[in-house]
Amino acid sequence: MPRKKEIHTRVDEDLYSVEVYDSLSYFDSFNPATEFDKWAAVKVTDLETIPDQMEELIIPSGLYAVFPFRGTDNEAPAMYQYILGTWLPSSNHQLDHRPHFAEMGEKYKNDDPDSEEELWIPIQPKSDD
């Protein structure tokens, strides 16, 4: 966050919290001690002028289920539990192996009960297997 002003090719002021999991099996038997990669990111117009000690992350395109979320960081696990434990199993979709992310736009207020963001979960149609 202290260096975000160094990124001159930002598309807008939105922030992204991106989670990259090694495999879909991460969610088969959830263990909070299992590691994954977490990125603090912004959307840029090009990848040619990335500041030193920053890296590019390209999120592959695909279908996402988007959930509005309002609340504090402490309330987010209950929302993810609903998405993965209730919504997804009752839908015609399954997780896809792509990054998950939260888009924190102009209504995002760090750890404020009135904070709003969008949770993006990668999905694909259920297979007949």
Secondary structure as UniProt FT lines:
FT   TURN            2..3
FT   HELIX           4..6
FT   TURN            8..9
FT   STRAND          15..20
FT   HELIX           24..27
FT   TURN            28..29
FT   TURN            32..33
FT   STRAND          37..41
FT   TURN            48..49
FT   TURN            52..53
FT   STRAND          64..70
FT   HELIX           73..75
FT   HELIX           76..82
FT   HELIX           83..87
FT   HELIX           88..90
FT   STRAND          93..95
FT   STRAND          100..104
FT   TURN            106..107
FT   TURN            110..111
FT   TURN            113..114
FT   STRAND          116..125
//
